[in-house]
Amino acid sequence: METYNNFEVQYKIKESVKNDNLVINAPDASYCMFSLDYILGEGYSRFKKWLFKRGILGWRHTFDCDNYAEAFRVFLHTIHSKVMVKEKNTQSKQSVAFGVIWYTRDKGGGHAINILISEKDGLNKVLFLEPQNGQLVELSDKEKQSINFCLI
């Protein structure tokens, strides 16, 4: 499992979004990656079941885009923490390269989704995921440059 330090994570995100002014909150020393198959498959399925058990059955004014994005981030970090209990050396796998961004959509209005680094097409890429439906999304250059919050 490949890992990145927080400076490498910040560089990879800034390089991908072409926004040198973006402040990236990457508070942990090291980050590992979930596989994209896990995130889009079992991970997302388990997340939806976890929400359902808590009475979250869909979007509502009190549980909207930023709540979904933050909940999925916390859920996957919890899974990571549980798995790491079995590891002897967790220093190089302190956190997961999966976070939250807030940006302005081309069609107007702010929106929050997840950002992640994972392998796709043989390369480690910065990807964006809509946590309300579990699908990868492509952001336009303008949307990437509008990112005003990033926590990973």
ChimeraX commands (.cxc) that place a marker at each C-alpha (Angstrom):
marker #1 position 0.00,0.00,0.00 radius 0.5
marker #1 position 1.55,3.27,-1.13 radius 0.5
marker #1 position 1.65,6.14,1.34 radius 0.5
marker #1 position 2.23,9.89,1.10 radius 0.5
marker #1 position 3.38,12.40,3.66 radius 0.5
marker #1 position 1.24,15.50,4.18 radius 0.5
marker #1 position 3.44,17.65,1.94 radius 0.5
marker #1 position 3.11,15.14,-0.91 radius 0.5
marker #1 position -0.68,15.03,-0.44 radius 0.5
marker #1 position -0.89,18.82,-0.59 radius 0.5
marker #1 position 1.36,18.98,-3.66 radius 0.5
marker #1 position -0.63,16.27,-5.49 radius 0.5
marker #1 position -3.93,18.06,-4.82 radius 0.5
marker #1 position -2.62,21.50,-5.80 radius 0.5
marker #1 position -1.08,20.03,-8.96 radius 0.5
marker #1 position -4.40,18.40,-9.87 radius 0.5
marker #1 position -6.70,21.36,-9.18 radius 0.5
marker #1 position -4.28,24.03,-10.47 radius 0.5
marker #1 position -5.08,26.28,-7.51 radius 0.5
marker #1 position -1.87,27.42,-5.85 radius 0.5
marker #1 position -3.77,29.62,-3.39 radius 0.5
marker #1 position -5.84,26.75,-1.99 radius 0.5
marker #1 position -5.15,26.06,1.66 radius 0.5
marker #1 position -5.23,22.31,2.16 radius 0.5
marker #1 position -5.80,21.10,5.68 radius 0.5
marker #1 position -3.70,17.94,5.86 radius 0.5
marker #1 position -3.07,17.65,9.61 radius 0.5
marker #1 position -1.69,14.11,9.73 radius 0.5
marker #1 position 1.90,13.17,8.98 radius 0.5
marker #1 position 1.15,10.30,6.60 radius 0.5
marker #1 position -1.68,9.11,4.37 radius 0.5
marker #1 position -2.44,5.78,2.75 radius 0.5
marker #1 position -5.04,5.04,0.10 radius 0.5
marker #1 position -8.18,2.94,0.03 radius 0.5
marker #1 position -8.64,1.10,-3.23 radius 0.5
marker #1 position -11.14,2.74,-5.55 radius 0.5
marker #1 position -12.99,-0.58,-5.82 radius 0.5
marker #1 position -13.48,-0.61,-2.05 radius 0.5
marker #1 position -14.64,3.01,-1.86 radius 0.5
marker #1 position -17.13,2.67,-4.72 radius 0.5
marker #1 position -18.27,-0.81,-3.70 radius 0.5
marker #1 position -18.23,-2.25,-0.20 radius 0.5
marker #1 position -17.15,1.00,1.46 radius 0.5
marker #1 position -20.03,3.02,0.03 radius 0.5
marker #1 position -22.52,0.23,0.67 radius 0.5
marker #1 position -21.45,0.01,4.31 radius 0.5
marker #1 position -21.63,3.81,4.60 radius 0.5
marker #1 position -25.23,3.86,3.33 radius 0.5
marker #1 position -26.21,1.10,5.80 radius 0.5
marker #1 position -24.49,3.03,8.60 radius 0.5
marker #1 position -26.52,6.14,7.72 radius 0.5
marker #1 position -29.75,4.12,7.45 radius 0.5
marker #1 position -29.24,2.69,10.95 radius 0.5
marker #1 position -29.07,6.28,12.19 radius 0.5
marker #1 position -32.28,7.31,10.46 radius 0.5
marker #1 position -30.63,9.20,7.58 radius 0.5
marker #1 position -32.68,8.06,4.61 radius 0.5
marker #1 position -31.80,10.79,2.13 radius 0.5
marker #1 position -31.03,14.47,1.69 radius 0.5
marker #1 position -32.76,16.94,3.96 radius 0.5
marker #1 position -32.12,20.50,5.08 radius 0.5
marker #1 position -30.61,19.23,8.31 radius 0.5
marker #1 position -28.40,16.65,6.56 radius 0.5
marker #1 position -27.26,18.11,3.26 radius 0.5
marker #1 position -24.18,17.95,1.04 radius 0.5
marker #1 position -21.58,19.00,3.59 radius 0.5
marker #1 position -23.00,16.57,6.15 radius 0.5
marker #1 position -22.86,13.71,3.63 radius 0.5
marker #1 position -19.28,14.55,2.63 radius 0.5
marker #1 position -18.07,14.86,6.22 radius 0.5
marker #1 position -19.94,11.73,7.33 radius 0.5
marker #1 position -18.36,9.62,4.56 radius 0.5
marker #1 position -14.92,11.00,5.45 radius 0.5
marker #1 position -15.37,10.16,9.13 radius 0.5
marker #1 position -16.85,6.74,8.31 radius 0.5
marker #1 position -13.85,5.72,6.17 radius 0.5
marker #1 position -11.37,7.09,8.70 radius 0.5
marker #1 position -13.13,5.00,11.37 radius 0.5
marker #1 position -12.81,1.88,9.19 radius 0.5
marker #1 position -9.12,2.68,8.66 radius 0.5
marker #1 position -8.54,3.08,12.40 radius 0.5
marker #1 position -10.17,-0.28,13.13 radius 0.5
marker #1 position -8.04,-2.03,10.50 radius 0.5
marker #1 position -4.84,-0.39,11.76 radius 0.5
marker #1 position -5.30,-1.90,15.24 radius 0.5
marker #1 position -3.91,-5.12,13.75 radius 0.5
marker #1 position -0.87,-3.38,12.21 radius 0.5
marker #1 position 2.44,-3.25,14.07 radius 0.5
marker #1 position 3.71,-0.01,12.48 radius 0.5
marker #1 position 0.98,2.53,11.83 radius 0.5
marker #1 position 3.27,5.54,11.64 radius 0.5
marker #1 position 3.37,5.47,7.83 radius 0.5
marker #1 position -0.40,4.89,7.64 radius 0.5
marker #1 position -1.65,7.46,10.12 radius 0.5
marker #1 position -4.56,8.62,7.99 radius 0.5
marker #1 position -6.40,8.00,4.73 radius 0.5
marker #1 position -6.15,10.15,1.59 radius 0.5
marker #1 position -9.90,10.84,1.64 radius 0.5
marker #1 position -11.39,14.18,2.59 radius 0.5
marker #1 position -13.91,16.93,1.95 radius 0.5
marker #1 position -13.92,19.93,-0.37 radius 0.5
marker #1 position -16.31,22.85,-0.75 radius 0.5
marker #1 position -16.53,24.53,-4.15 radius 0.5
marker #1 position -18.82,26.58,-6.40 radius 0.5
marker #1 position -20.62,24.63,-9.12 radius 0.5
marker #1 position -20.61,25.91,-12.69 radius 0.5
marker #1 position -24.40,26.01,-12.56 radius 0.5
marker #1 position -24.20,28.16,-9.43 radius 0.5
marker #1 position -24.29,27.57,-5.72 radius 0.5
marker #1 position -21.86,26.03,-3.33 radius 0.5
marker #1 position -21.49,22.29,-2.92 radius 0.5
marker #1 position -19.48,19.87,-0.77 radius 0.5
marker #1 position -18.17,16.52,-2.00 radius 0.5
marker #1 position -15.34,14.14,-1.20 radius 0.5
marker #1 position -11.81,14.30,-2.54 radius 0.5
marker #1 position -9.53,11.30,-2.57 radius 0.5
marker #1 position -6.28,9.97,-3.87 radius 0.5
marker #1 position -6.50,6.46,-5.25 radius 0.5
marker #1 position -5.25,4.34,-8.09 radius 0.5
marker #1 position -7.20,4.63,-11.31 radius 0.5
marker #1 position -6.02,3.46,-14.71 radius 0.5
marker #1 position -2.68,2.44,-13.19 radius 0.5
marker #1 position -1.91,5.88,-11.72 radius 0.5
marker #1 position -2.49,7.45,-8.34 radius 0.5
marker #1 position -4.94,10.25,-9.08 radius 0.5
marker #1 position -6.86,12.96,-7.27 radius 0.5
marker #1 position -10.53,12.09,-7.71 radius 0.5
marker #1 position -13.85,13.57,-6.62 radius 0.5
marker #1 position -16.83,11.63,-5.33 radius 0.5
marker #1 position -20.45,12.64,-4.77 radius 0.5
marker #1 position -21.25,11.06,-1.37 radius 0.5
marker #1 position -24.99,11.31,-1.91 radius 0.5
marker #1 position -24.89,8.73,-4.72 radius 0.5
marker #1 position -21.43,7.12,-4.49 radius 0.5
marker #1 position -20.36,8.17,-8.00 radius 0.5
marker #1 position -17.13,9.74,-9.18 radius 0.5
marker #1 position -17.60,13.22,-10.61 radius 0.5
marker #1 position -15.51,15.32,-12.96 radius 0.5
marker #1 position -15.06,18.94,-11.95 radius 0.5
marker #1 position -14.47,21.59,-14.59 radius 0.5
marker #1 position -11.29,23.66,-14.34 radius 0.5
marker #1 position -13.40,26.57,-13.08 radius 0.5
marker #1 position -14.95,24.38,-10.38 radius 0.5
marker #1 position -11.52,23.08,-9.31 radius 0.5
marker #1 position -10.21,26.63,-9.05 radius 0.5
marker #1 position -13.23,27.61,-6.95 radius 0.5
marker #1 position -12.42,25.09,-4.21 radius 0.5
marker #1 position -12.33,27.17,-1.04 radius 0.5
marker #1 position -12.01,24.45,1.61 radius 0.5
marker #1 position -10.13,21.17,1.65 radius 0.5
marker #1 position -9.69,18.82,4.59 radius 0.5
marker #1 position -7.99,15.52,3.98 radius 0.5
marker link #1:1,2 radius 0.2
marker link #1:2,3 radius 0.2
marker link #1:3,4 radius 0.2
marker link #1:4,5 radius 0.2
marker link #1:5,6 radius 0.2
marker link #1:6,7 radius 0.2
marker link #1:7,8 radius 0.2
marker link #1:8,9 radius 0.2
marker link #1:9,10 radius 0.2
marker link #1:10,11 radius 0.2
marker link #1:11,12 radius 0.2
marker link #1:12,13 radius 0.2
marker link #1:13,14 radius 0.2
marker link #1:14,15 radius 0.2
marker link #1:15,16 radius 0.2
marker link #1:16,17 radius 0.2
marker link #1:17,18 radius 0.2
marker link #1:18,19 radius 0.2
marker link #1:19,20 radius 0.2
marker link #1:20,21 radius 0.2
marker link #1:21,22 radius 0.2
marker link #1:22,23 radius 0.2
marker link #1:23,24 radius 0.2
marker link #1:24,25 radius 0.2
marker link #1:25,26 radius 0.2
marker link #1:26,27 radius 0.2
marker link #1:27,28 radius 0.2
marker link #1:28,29 radius 0.2
marker link #1:29,30 radius 0.2
marker link #1:30,31 radius 0.2
marker link #1:31,32 radius 0.2
marker link #1:32,33 radius 0.2
marker link #1:33,34 radius 0.2
marker link #1:34,35 radius 0.2
marker link #1:35,36 radius 0.2
marker link #1:36,37 radius 0.2
marker link #1:37,38 radius 0.2
marker link #1:38,39 radius 0.2
marker link #1:39,40 radius 0.2
marker link #1:40,41 radius 0.2
marker link #1:41,42 radius 0.2
marker link #1:42,43 radius 0.2
marker link #1:43,44 radius 0.2
marker link #1:44,45 radius 0.2
marker link #1:45,46 radius 0.2
marker link #1:46,47 radius 0.2
marker link #1:47,48 radius 0.2
marker link #1:48,49 radius 0.2
marker link #1:49,50 radius 0.2
marker link #1:50,51 radius 0.2
marker link #1:51,52 radius 0.2
marker link #1:52,53 radius 0.2
marker link #1:53,54 radius 0.2
marker link #1:54,55 radius 0.2
marker link #1:55,56 radius 0.2
marker link #1:56,57 radius 0.2
marker link #1:57,58 radius 0.2
marker link #1:58,59 radius 0.2
marker link #1:59,60 radius 0.2
marker link #1:60,61 radius 0.2
marker link #1:61,62 radius 0.2
marker link #1:62,63 radius 0.2
marker link #1:63,64 radius 0.2
marker link #1:64,65 radius 0.2
marker link #1:65,66 radius 0.2
marker link #1:66,67 radius 0.2
marker link #1:67,68 radius 0.2
marker link #1:68,69 radius 0.2
marker link #1:69,70 radius 0.2
marker link #1:70,71 radius 0.2
marker link #1:71,72 radius 0.2
marker link #1:72,73 radius 0.2
marker link #1:73,74 radius 0.2
marker link #1:74,75 radius 0.2
marker link #1:75,76 radius 0.2
marker link #1:76,77 radius 0.2
marker link #1:77,78 radius 0.2
marker link #1:78,79 radius 0.2
marker link #1:79,80 radius 0.2
marker link #1:80,81 radius 0.2
marker link #1:81,82 radius 0.2
marker link #1:82,83 radius 0.2
marker link #1:83,84 radius 0.2
marker link #1:84,85 radius 0.2
marker link #1:85,86 radius 0.2
marker link #1:86,87 radius 0.2
marker link #1:87,88 radius 0.2
marker link #1:88,89 radius 0.2
marker link #1:89,90 radius 0.2
marker link #1:90,91 radius 0.2
marker link #1:91,92 radius 0.2
marker link #1:92,93 radius 0.2
marker link #1:93,94 radius 0.2
marker link #1:94,95 radius 0.2
marker link #1:95,96 radius 0.2
marker link #1:96,97 radius 0.2
marker link #1:97,98 radius 0.2
marker link #1:98,99 radius 0.2
marker link #1:99,100 radius 0.2
marker link #1:100,101 radius 0.2
marker link #1:101,102 radius 0.2
marker link #1:102,103 radius 0.2
marker link #1:103,104 radius 0.2
marker link #1:104,105 radius 0.2
marker link #1:105,106 radius 0.2
marker link #1:106,107 radius 0.2
marker link #1:107,108 radius 0.2
marker link #1:108,109 radius 0.2
marker link #1:109,110 radius 0.2
marker link #1:110,111 radius 0.2
marker link #1:111,112 radius 0.2
marker link #1:112,113 radius 0.2
marker link #1:113,114 radius 0.2
marker link #1:114,115 radius 0.2
marker link #1:115,116 radius 0.2
marker link #1:116,117 radius 0.2
marker link #1:117,118 radius 0.2
marker link #1:118,119 radius 0.2
marker link #1:119,120 radius 0.2
marker link #1:120,121 radius 0.2
marker link #1:121,122 radius 0.2
marker link #1:122,123 radius 0.2
marker link #1:123,124 radius 0.2
marker link #1:124,125 radius 0.2
marker link #1:125,126 radius 0.2
marker link #1:126,127 radius 0.2
marker link #1:127,128 radius 0.2
marker link #1:128,129 radius 0.2
marker link #1:129,130 radius 0.2
marker link #1:130,131 radius 0.2
marker link #1:131,132 radius 0.2
marker link #1:132,133 radius 0.2
marker link #1:133,134 radius 0.2
marker link #1:134,135 radius 0.2
marker link #1:135,136 radius 0.2
marker link #1:136,137 radius 0.2
marker link #1:137,138 radius 0.2
marker link #1:138,139 radius 0.2
marker link #1:139,140 radius 0.2
marker link #1:140,141 radius 0.2
marker link #1:141,142 radius 0.2
marker link #1:142,143 radius 0.2
marker link #1:143,144 radius 0.2
marker link #1:144,145 radius 0.2
marker link #1:145,146 radius 0.2
marker link #1:146,147 radius 0.2
marker link #1:147,148 radius 0.2
marker link #1:148,149 radius 0.2
marker link #1:149,150 radius 0.2
marker link #1:150,151 radius 0.2
marker link #1:151,152 radius 0.2
view
